[in-house]
Amino acid sequence: MKAIKYTNSGIFNIGVGKSVTLISLIKKIERLSGKIIPCEIKEYRDFEVKDFHINVNKARRKLGFNTSINIEDGLQRFVNIYK
């Protein structure tokens, strides 16, 4: 992986470059795994982050990173590892 060989220090965000809600992520994992993930939805607290988006531009620019696996395929691989 290019990030391991990168000689300058730095932190890189790696992702698909678009937002996904936590509940939609849970639902996708449930569908792919065939298992129910117990969760309790509560009201947001003032200090919690409600929306978060990973910017992968630095990884693209410095490492030539490009998303090659979509969220569904990545989650399916994740589920297969833990079956």
C-alpha positions in Angstrom: 0.0 0.0 0.0 1.4 3.4 -1.0 0.6 5.0 2.4 3.0 2.6 4.1 5.8 3.5 1.7 5.1 7.3 1.9 8.2 8.9 3.3 6.7 12.2 4.5 4.6 12.2 7.7 0.9 12.7 7.4 -2.6 11.4 8.1 -4.7 10.2 5.2 -8.5 9.8 5.1 -9.4 6.7 3.2 -13.0 6.2 2.2 -15.5 6.4 -0.7 -15.7 10.2 -0.7 -19.4 10.4 0.1 -21.5 10.5 3.3 -23.3 7.4 4.6 -25.7 7.6 7.6 -25.0 5.3 10.5 -28.4 3.8 10.4 -28.1 3.0 6.6 -24.7 1.4 7.3 -26.3 -0.7 10.0 -29.1 -1.7 7.7 -26.7 -2.7 4.9 -24.6 -4.8 7.3 -27.8 -6.5 8.6 -29.0 -7.3 5.1 -25.6 -8.7 4.0 -25.0 -10.7 7.2 -28.5 -11.9 7.8 -28.2 -10.8 11.4 -29.9 -8.1 13.4 -27.7 -5.5 15.0 -29.2 -4.4 18.3 -29.1 -0.6 18.5 -31.0 2.1 20.3 -31.6 5.4 18.7 -31.5 8.4 21.0 -31.8 12.1 20.7 -28.6 13.9 19.6 -26.7 15.8 22.3 -25.5 19.3 21.6 -21.8 18.3 21.5 -22.2 15.3 19.1 -21.3 15.5 15.4 -24.4 15.1 13.3 -22.8 15.0 9.9 -19.3 13.8 9.0 -17.8 13.5 5.5 -14.3 12.2 4.8 -12.3 14.2 2.4 -10.0 11.9 0.4 -8.4 14.6 -1.8 -5.0 14.5 0.1 -4.8 10.7 -0.4 -5.7 11.2 -4.1 -3.1 13.9 -4.6 -0.2 12.5 -2.6 -0.8 8.7 -3.0 -2.8 8.4 -6.2 -5.6 6.9 -4.2 -8.8 6.0 -6.0 -11.8 4.2 -4.7 -12.0 0.9 -6.4 -14.5 -0.9 -4.2 -18.0 0.5 -3.6 -19.6 0.5 -0.1 -21.7 -2.6 -0.8 -18.8 -4.7 -2.0 -16.5 -3.5 0.8 -19.2 -4.4 3.4 -19.7 -7.8 1.8 -16.0 -8.5 2.1 -16.1 -7.4 5.7 -19.0 -9.6 6.5 -17.4 -12.6 4.8 -14.3 -12.2 6.9 -16.3 -12.4 10.1 -18.7 -15.2 9.2 
